[in-house]
Amino acid sequence: MAGGGSPRQKMINLMYLVLLALLAMNVSKEILNSFALINNGLVRTNENFSVKNDITYDQFDKALTGDPNKVRPYWDRAQAVKKRSQLMFDYIEDIKKELILDVEKKETVEIEGRNGQDSTIKIITDVLHMQGKDDNSTPTHYFFGSADKAEPGNKAFEFKDKIKKYKDDLLSYVPESDRANIHLGLDISDVYSQKEGMKISWESNNFYHNPAIATIALLTKMQNDVKNSESDIINALYRRFDLKSFKFDTVSTRVVANSNYVLIGEQYRAEIFLAAFSTTSNPSVTLGEVDTVNLTIKGPKDTSSVKVAKGIGVYTFSPTTEQTYKYGGLIGMKDPADPKHILYFPFKSEFKAARPAIVVSPDKMNVFYIGVDNPVSISVPGIAAEDLQPSISGGGSIGGVRGKYTVKVTGASKEVTVNVSAKTRTGVKSMGSGITFRVKSVPSPVPEFMGKRGSDVIQQVALKSASAIMAKLDNFEFDLKFPIVSFSVSMNVNGVDVEEKTNGGVISEKQKAMLARAKKGNKVYIEDVRVKMPDGSIRPIGSVNLKVI
């Protein structure tokens, strides 16, 4: 209780402890009156604290007028702290009022009150005239009822819970990074009693069988702690935006552009300003995902990518893929009001990484084939791949992501045009004239039978192992399959021309029987070969003429 606060407050707290010890040994009128004097001193201290806090609130109001966008979030929190603290202060004041009425056994107490707010019952500010200063049973009954300890339903239990919630509420208004440096009063911890040889609850230690005047003084002391806590929180909030207290020794010009690469038709925009920093005091720079409420880093932290020298941090990173890289973190500066305390300021930025752009346009070879997935790579210097939006006109479709696309054409026209738009800071814009491609059908494959094409010779024994016919297209950009739809096998058997047809590419049993009868010198004709093309059409592709040897 004797720690924290101004020297005057520390002295009053110490006097309270000394008198409480004397009270345990000998309850005299002089000691009781001393508690009254301490109470009156604490009342005046509370008034001084109110004036001090009002000055800070006035500074908040002036700052809000000067820069509402920056100050508004902190001003709102300060107003919430003010309201919450007043509620707690009044709650304790009402306890004092009720306790005095119980002790004095009166309906009203004609003692100077709280700004005349209550015309019937006036709150005490000078307790020298109390008759029941030494009454210790009435306060005990007030706080504990018929019980001998704090439990749900009695005033002592409620009071402790109110204090805990009040402290939690106040700390919630400041970032988590600031809370470790804020030590609010109103300690509600249990204490160890040397006399009893055991721990005594906070409620019993403060309110069980203590004289009324000591209890009143203690309650006023708690009001003092409320004012002090209010001051700590609003000053912590004020420091979040009050940068005048930072000392800088260097001013430098800075130009921050939205991009160093601007497309024709786009607008170049840059912020030009003076930046102040200290070359003798380096900030800390931590990269990571920022919790903007508590000003802490969520998840992994990176402190090695930024080198800080002479007050300036330099971030270095080598991208390996084409994409938009986003990064952010916290800059930490020593609080001028308390160098042991670090103030944190969030930042974020992004950049786009792209490979060096080499564009080669094959004017004689820009062809799309019907029925084939035609791969296309699209890039625009200065534009991230994920921001590109390609389209096609003339009959077809295009799909894909991140610069890699597939074009399908229908053959509705002899040419199609690939157009490219991109998302920019000012909306979706065309990247200029599109690129025109010719539309062609896939060339016809050639039939192949037992590895033979066109006119060739084949051994008699090889015909007996024949199983299928295939269609192949050599030296083509795409690896395509051409299913055989139908074909026929014909030859002269004993002076009679015989022909067997079949569907599919597999030699039928009748065709196998025919080929088994072939003799040296016979000619075998694989004819009427038809295949299914990639666009779904059926196309005849020629024949294979073989002489048996």
NULO-971150 format. One line per 5 residues: number of its first residue (from 1); their letters; for each residue x, y, z of C-alpha. Coordinates in pm, 1 decimal. Each point is the difference from the previous one (the first is absolute). Layout:
N
NUM> a> X:Y:Z  ...
END
This chain:
549
1> maggg> 0.0:0.0:0.0  291.1:232.8:61.2  138.0:-36.5:-355.7  -87.0:212.3:-304.2  -136.1:349.7:-35.0
6> sprqk> 140.9:340.3:91.1  222.2:55.3:307.8  -296.3:155.9:180.1  -214.9:-300.9:-77.2  273.2:-241.2:112.5
11> minlm> 25.0:186.8:329.7  -376.2:-22.8:59.2  3.9:-372.4:-82.8  284.3:-59.5:243.4  -178.7:195.1:272.5
16> ylvll> -307.0:-216.8:-56.5  202.7:-318.4:51.7  163.9:135.5:315.7  -330.7:109.1:148.4  -158.0:-332.7:-86.6
21> allam> 276.2:-176.0:194.7  -48.0:233.4:297.4  -371.6:-54.6:-20.8  48.8:-371.7:51.7  179.0:70.4:327.9
26> nvske> -198.3:288.4:144.8  -309.9:168.7:-131.9  20.5:357.4:121.7  -187.6:310.7:-101.7  319.6:152.0:-135.7
31> ilnsf> 65.9:-297.0:-227.7  -357.8:0.1:-122.8  21.2:372.0:-75.4  327.3:-60.1:-184.3  -185.5:-231.7:-236.3
36> alinn> -249.3:279.0:-57.8  283.5:236.6:-87.5  146.8:-256.4:-241.0  -339.2:-39.1:-162.4  -32.7:375.4:-46.4
41> glvrt> 348.7:13.0:-150.9  -90.7:-274.3:-243.7  -315.8:187.3:-99.0  211.5:302.7:-90.8  241.2:-225.7:-191.6
46> nenfs> -293.8:-137.5:-197.1  -104.9:353.3:-87.0  351.2:75.6:-121.6  0.4:-317.5:-207.6  -328.7:103.8:-158.6
51> vkndi> 151.1:333.2:-101.7  307.2:-175.1:-139.9  -211.4:-246.0:-199.3  -221.1:281.0:-130.7  311.3:170.4:-139.5
56> tydqf> 84.1:-318.3:-191.5  -356.0:-21.7:-133.3  28.8:362.4:-116.4  318.8:-93.4:-185.9  -189.8:-286.3:-162.9
61> dkalt> -271.6:241.8:-114.8  253.4:238.7:-152.7  181.9:-283.0:-176.5  -330.7:-131.2:-133.9  -77.9:338.3:-153.3
66> gdpnk> 343.7:16.5:-163.1  9.9:-352.9:-144.4  -330.7:-184.7:44.4  91.6:-297.5:-218.9  305.8:-86.5:206.3
71> vrpyw> -130.1:92.6:343.9  -362.7:-122.3:-18.2  68.2:-366.9:91.6  200.0:100.7:308.7  -240.7:280.0:95.6
76> draqa> -288.9:-248.2:-9.9  188.1:-238.9:228.4  92.0:281.5:238.2  -365.5:99.5:27.8  -89.7:-360.7:76.8
81> vkkrs> 269.8:-8.4:270.9  -137.7:322.1:147.9  -353.6:-136.0:13.9  107.0:-338.3:137.2  218.4:158.7:269.1
86> qlmfd> -275.0:236.9:109.1  -235.0:-296.7:41.1  256.0:-176.2:220.6  70.7:314.6:201.3  -372.4:56.1:59.9
91> yiedi> -49.9:-366.1:93.7  257.3:37.0:280.2  -149.2:336.5:98.9  -339.7:-164.3:39.7  151.8:-269.5:221.1
96> kkeli> 141.5:274.2:224.4  -339.5:169.7:11.3  -186.1:-318.4:93.4  262.2:-97.3:256.9  -11.7:339.4:173.6
101> ldvek> -379.9:-14.8:17.8  17.8:-345.7:159.6  265.9:105.4:250.2  -167.3:327.2:97.9  -342.8:-165.9:24.8
106> ketve> -160.9:289.0:-184.2  -227.9:44.2:-297.7  209.7:293.5:-120.6  345.6:132.3:72.4  35.4:376.1:-12.3
111> iegrn> 357.6:14.2:-121.1  135.5:182.1:-305.9  -82.3:-202.1:-309.7  76.4:-73.7:-362.3  -83.3:320.0:-189.7
116> gqdst> -350.8:0.0:138.8  -101.6:-296.2:-219.9  -195.4:-157.1:284.2  -213.5:249.4:190.2  -91.5:-244.6:278.1
121> ikiit> 309.6:-206.5:68.0  333.6:177.7:-36.4  324.6:-188.7:-45.6  265.3:48.7:264.3  311.7:204.4:-67.7
126> dvlhm> 85.4:83.2:362.0  -37.1:-299.5:229.2  139.2:164.0:314.4  -357.2:42.1:122.2  -94.2:-367.9:-28.1
131> qgkdd> -117.9:-139.6:333.1  62.4:-366.8:-78.8  358.9:17.0:-117.0  94.1:-304.6:209.9  -300.0:-211.6:-105.5
136> nstpt> 141.4:-321.2:-149.8  -307.7:-221.4:4.4  -217.2:211.5:-230.6  256.5:10.0:-286.7  58.3:-374.2:41.6
141> hyffg> -372.8:-70.8:-22.8  -30.6:239.0:-296.4  267.6:-182.5:-201.5  -50.0:-360.5:117.6  -355.4:-22.4:131.2
146> sadka> -39.4:-297.0:231.6  294.7:-182.9:-159.4  356.6:16.0:125.3  156.3:8.0:-347.0  -61.2:137.1:-346.5
151> epgnk> -242.8:-206.9:-204.3  -242.4:56.5:-287.4  -280.1:227.4:110.7  184.6:215.4:252.0  148.8:344.8:-61.7
156> afefk> 364.8:-97.9:47.8  -20.5:-263.5:-274.0  -180.3:240.5:-234.0  252.3:278.2:68.7  301.7:-216.6:-85.6
161> dkikk> -166.8:-116.1:-320.9  -76.1:361.6:-96.1  364.1:97.9:46.3  124.3:-292.3:-208.4  -237.5:81.1:-286.1
166> ykddl> 93.6:367.1:18.0  372.0:-74.5:-33.7  -62.5:-244.1:-285.3  -213.4:257.8:-179.9  263.7:272.3:32.4
171> lsyvp> 279.2:-220.9:-132.8  -214.8:-101.3:-297.8  11.4:358.4:-126.7  377.5:-2.6:-56.6  200.0:-221.2:-240.0
176> esdra> 129.6:-323.2:146.2  357.5:117.7:-56.3  -60.4:286.4:247.9  -165.5:-203.1:275.4  317.2:-149.0:146.2
181> nihlg> 120.5:351.6:79.3  -322.3:111.7:170.6  -36.0:-91.7:366.8  -344.0:91.6:124.3  -70.7:35.0:371.0
186> ldisd> -299.1:-162.9:171.7  190.5:-316.3:89.6  -249.6:-272.4:92.9  250.9:-274.2:82.1  -28.5:-202.9:317.9
191> vysqk> 264.0:76.0:267.3  201.0:-220.2:233.1  -54.2:67.0:371.5  298.6:-61.4:225.5  -231.1:6.0:300.7
196> egmki> -243.9:-254.3:-142.2  268.7:-198.9:-180.8  -214.4:-26.2:-310.3  -131.9:193.6:-294.6  -286.5:239.0:59.1
201> swesn> -236.6:97.5:-276.6  9.4:352.6:-137.8  -356.2:53.8:119.4  67.1:-108.3:359.3  329.5:185.9:20.8
206> nfyhn> -163.2:328.5:-97.1  -354.9:-12.3:136.9  -35.9:-262.9:274.1  -20.4:153.5:350.1  168.6:323.2:-103.6
211> paiat> -123.5:325.8:155.8  -238.7:203.8:-211.5  236.3:297.3:-32.1  284.6:-225.2:-124.8  -235.2:-158.9:-252.3
216> iallt> -117.5:342.9:-122.8  361.1:113.2:-42.5  83.2:-320.0:-186.6  -294.4:49.8:-236.5  116.3:355.5:-69.6
221> kmqnd> 346.9:-141.6:-65.2  -155.5:-238.1:-253.2  -167.8:294.9:-170.1  347.2:150.6:-16.6  120.2:-317.3:-175.3
226> vknse> -287.3:31.2:-248.8  105.6:355.0:-89.5  362.1:-110.8:-25.0  -90.9:-294.9:-223.8  -208.5:226.0:-220.3
231> sdiin> 300.2:231.3:-34.6  235.8:-284.5:-95.3  -229.7:-128.2:-273.6  -90.0:331.9:-162.7  364.7:107.3:-0.7
236> alyrr> 97.3:-328.3:-165.1  -265.4:65.6:-264.9  119.0:356.8:-49.6  356.1:-118.6:-61.1  -120.5:-217.2:-287.5
241> fdlks> -44.3:302.7:-225.6  194.6:276.5:173.1  327.3:-7.3:-193.4  116.0:346.5:109.3  192.4:-158.7:283.7
246> fkfdt> 219.5:-198.7:-238.5  339.5:160.4:-63.3  121.6:-1.6:-361.4  331.5:134.9:-126.6  -39.9:-47.2:-375.9
251> vstrv> -255.2:114.9:-255.3  5.8:-155.5:-347.2  -215.7:26.9:-310.9  -188.2:-309.8:-105.1  -187.8:-79.2:-322.7
256> vansn> -228.3:-302.2:23.6  -158.1:-95.3:-333.5  -291.5:-235.5:-45.4  211.2:-169.9:-268.7  322.2:59.3:-188.5
261> yvlig> -153.4:-160.5:-309.9  -289.7:185.2:-160.1  -202.3:-111.6:-300.8  -105.8:244.5:-268.4  -337.3:135.1:107.1
266> eqyra> 71.7:-63.9:367.0  71.9:277.4:250.5  330.9:27.9:182.0  -49.8:94.9:364.4  263.5:70.2:262.9
271> eifla> -3.8:134.3:355.8  270.8:258.8:70.2  71.0:86.8:362.4  261.3:66.0:266.0  88.1:-295.1:222.0
276> afstt> 153.9:54.1:342.7  206.1:-267.0:171.4  279.7:-45.1:250.2  339.0:-121.0:-120.2  108.6:-76.8:355.7
281> snpsv> -296.6:-211.6:110.7  -83.2:-302.0:-212.4  -356.1:-132.2:5.4  -72.5:-371.7:3.9  -167.9:-141.2:-310.7
286> tlgev> -184.3:-332.0:16.5  -167.9:-157.7:-302.1  -311.0:-213.3:33.3  -378.5:3.8:7.4  -113.6:285.4:223.6
291> dtvnl> -280.4:-13.8:253.3  -109.5:361.4:-48.7  -206.3:2.3:321.1  270.8:-113.3:241.3  298.1:108.4:-216.1
296> tikgp> 172.1:-337.1:18.7  130.7:-242.1:-263.5  -221.8:-302.1:-62.2  188.2:-316.0:-90.8  356.9:-11.0:-133.9
301> kdtss> 224.8:303.5:45.6  286.5:113.4:-223.5  261.6:240.8:128.3  285.3:-98.8:-233.2  -131.2:137.0:-332.1
306> vkvak> 19.5:362.9:111.9  332.9:162.0:80.3  -28.9:321.4:203.5  273.5:263.5:-3.0  -7.2:371.0:84.5
311> gigvy> -372.2:-10.5:67.5  -100.3:-157.7:-333.4  -101.7:-361.0:-59.3  79.3:-160.4:-336.5  -207.6:-301.9:-107.1
316> tfspt> 158.6:-245.2:-245.4  -165.5:-299.2:-163.2  67.0:-201.7:-316.2  -322.9:-128.8:-160.4  5.5:-335.0:-178.8
321> teqty> -341.8:0.0:-166.1  -212.2:248.3:-189.0  -265.2:129.7:237.3  -103.3:285.5:226.4  192.9:-10.7:327.2
326> kyggl> -159.1:161.9:303.6  182.0:69.0:324.1  -48.4:196.4:320.4  99.5:16.3:361.4  69.8:226.8:294.1
331> igmkd> 248.0:280.7:55.5  95.6:35.5:364.9  117.4:328.6:154.9  94.6:74.7:358.5  -266.3:201.0:177.0
336> padpk> 154.2:341.3:82.2  -207.0:10.0:318.6  123.1:-344.4:106.1  305.8:-136.4:-186.7  -66.8:-347.5:139.4
341> hilyf> -329.3:0.7:-186.0  -11.4:-63.9:-376.7  -264.2:163.2:-221.2  -93.2:-201.9:-308.4  -119.6:131.9:-335.2
346> pfkse> -137.7:-234.4:-269.1  97.7:19.1:-367.2  -75.8:-193.6:-317.8  98.7:7.4:-364.8  13.2:-216.7:-310.8
351> fkaar> 188.7:-42.4:-325.6  -41.0:-200.4:-318.2  271.5:-232.1:-125.0  22.3:-80.1:-372.6  248.9:-172.4:-223.8
356> paivv> 187.3:203.1:-262.1  -242.2:41.7:-291.1  108.3:-138.1:-339.5  -275.3:12.9:-262.4  61.9:-178.4:-334.8
361> spdkm> -285.4:13.6:-254.8  16.9:-272.5:-271.2  -194.6:185.9:-270.8  -9.0:-302.6:-234.8  -75.0:-266.5:258.5
366> nvfyi> -265.6:143.9:227.8  -248.4:-284.9:-40.6  -270.0:-157.8:214.4  -116.5:-351.5:-92.7  -364.8:-104.6:14.0
371> gvdnp> -84.5:-256.0:268.1  334.0:31.6:178.1  89.3:157.8:335.6  227.3:273.5:-132.3  232.3:118.4:282.8
376> vsisv> 65.6:373.7:22.4  225.1:197.7:236.1  -106.4:360.2:56.5  195.5:267.3:183.7  -7.9:376.7:16.1
381> pgiaa> 307.0:180.2:136.4  -82.1:166.7:329.9  -320.1:-199.2:55.2  -17.4:-297.7:234.1  -108.4:-323.4:-167.5
386> edlqp> -295.8:-40.1:237.0  -137.3:338.0:-110.3  -26.3:-92.9:-370.4  -344.9:-59.7:-152.9  28.1:-147.8:-353.2
391> sisgg> -293.5:-52.0:-237.7  -45.6:-123.0:-356.8  -213.1:121.7:-290.1  -81.2:-170.1:-331.0  -115.8:-336.4:134.4
396> gsigg> 159.7:-184.8:287.9  78.6:5.3:371.1  299.4:66.1:224.8  60.4:-115.8:355.8  281.0:-28.3:250.2
401> vrgky> 175.5:192.3:278.1  313.8:198.6:76.9  120.2:53.1:-357.1  -50.0:-359.3:-120.1  -311.7:-50.8:-212.9
406> tvkvt> -163.4:-244.5:-240.6  -181.6:109.0:-316.9  -265.1:-206.9:-174.9  -127.4:109.1:-342.7  -309.6:-120.5:-182.5
411> gaske> 81.4:73.4:-360.9  -285.2:247.7:-28.7  242.4:244.0:-159.6  344.3:-9.0:-155.9  144.2:231.3:265.5
416> vtvnv> -44.0:71.2:370.6  136.5:281.9:214.0  133.2:-32.6:354.4  -67.2:316.7:199.6  152.7:78.2:339.3
421> saktr> -129.2:225.0:277.6  144.0:39.1:347.2  -106.3:112.2:345.4  172.0:326.9:85.4  -30.1:245.7:288.8
426> tgvks> -265.1:191.2:-194.6  -199.1:-301.5:-119.9  12.9:-254.8:-282.3  167.8:138.5:-311.9  85.6:-130.2:-347.8
431> mgsgi> 367.4:-69.4:-59.1  -20.5:111.8:-363.4  -78.5:-163.7:-332.8  -49.0:-374.8:8.7  211.7:-262.6:-176.7
436> tfrvk> -154.4:-174.5:-304.0  48.8:-372.7:-61.1  -89.2:-207.3:-307.6  -234.8:-293.9:51.3  89.0:-330.3:-165.6
441> svpsp> -109.4:-361.1:6.5  238.4:-262.3:130.3  183.0:-166.8:-293.3  -108.3:-350.8:-94.8  198.6:-286.2:150.0
446> vpefm> 120.4:-293.3:-210.3  -107.4:-363.3:44.9  258.0:-249.3:122.9  -29.6:-379.7:-13.9  264.8:-221.9:156.4
451> gkrgs> 238.8:298.4:-7.9  -58.7:43.8:-373.4  -127.9:314.0:-170.4  -95.6:78.1:-360.4  130.5:-261.8:-248.9
456> dviqq> 236.8:-255.0:150.1  76.7:-371.5:28.0  -75.7:-238.5:285.4  101.3:-354.5:81.3  -264.9:-267.9:-14.0
461> valks> 60.4:-108.2:359.6  -45.1:357.0:128.1  -355.3:14.8:-129.8  -98.9:-284.3:231.3  84.1:213.1:308.7
466> asaim> -182.9:312.9:-117.8  -233.3:136.4:268.4  -94.0:362.8:-70.8  41.3:305.1:-217.0  104.1:341.5:132.4
471> akldn> 1.9:362.3:-115.1  303.0:218.5:73.3  93.9:363.4:-56.9  372.6:63.3:7.7  180.6:327.7:65.6
476> fefdl> -306.7:173.5:143.2  2.0:237.6:298.4  -263.1:-201.4:187.5  5.9:-359.5:113.6  -341.8:-105.1:-129.3
481> kfpiv> -184.4:-328.9:-24.2  -213.0:-83.5:-305.6  -241.9:-286.9:70.6  -66.8:-224.1:-304.8  -369.6:4.4:-87.3
486> sfsvs> 3.7:-262.4:-278.5  213.8:-155.0:-272.6  -1.7:-282.1:-256.6  245.3:-274.0:-101.0  -5.9:-131.7:-358.5
491> mnvng> 209.9:-244.9:-204.6  -26.8:-245.6:-288.9  -61.7:-354.6:119.6  20.3:-269.9:-268.2  -79.7:251.8:-269.2
496> vdvee> -290.8:152.0:190.4  13.9:351.8:156.1  -109.6:-28.2:363.1  -70.4:295.8:238.7  -80.0:-1.3:369.6
501> ktngg> -108.2:315.7:188.3  -0.9:61.9:375.6  -70.0:278.5:249.6  272.4:120.1:234.6  371.1:-54.5:-37.1
506> visek> 27.2:-369.5:95.1  39.6:-267.7:-270.6  -319.4:-209.7:-6.2  0.0:-380.9:-2.0  -111.6:-5.9:-364.6
511> qkaml> 279.9:240.5:-92.0  251.5:-218.4:187.7  -122.4:-309.0:-190.0  39.6:185.0:-329.4  353.7:113.6:82.4
516> arakk> 94.2:-356.5:104.0  -74.5:-114.5:-357.4  235.0:256.3:-154.5  282.4:-145.5:-207.6  322.5:143.3:-126.7
521> gnkvy> -66.0:238.5:-282.8  -351.5:90.1:122.1  -85.6:363.1:59.1  -184.1:106.4:314.4  -187.6:328.9:8.9
526> iedvr> -91.8:180.4:326.1  -251.9:252.3:-130.5  -286.3:229.5:90.8  170.7:87.0:330.5  -205.1:255.9:189.3
531> vkmpd> 98.4:167.1:328.7  -158.2:225.9:258.1  171.7:341.5:10.4  50.0:210.0:319.1  -292.4:222.1:-102.0
536> gsirp> -229.0:-304.8:-13.3  -24.9:-21.5:-378.1  51.8:-327.1:-193.2  270.1:23.9:-265.7  132.1:-252.3:-262.0
541> igsvn> 378.9:-14.7:10.1  119.2:-224.8:-286.1  121.3:-357.7:-29.0  289.4:-243.2:44.3  95.8:-219.9:-299.1
546> lkvi> 219.5:-302.1:77.6  163.3:-272.6:-213.2  50.9:-334.3:171.2  353.2:-137.5:-23.0
END
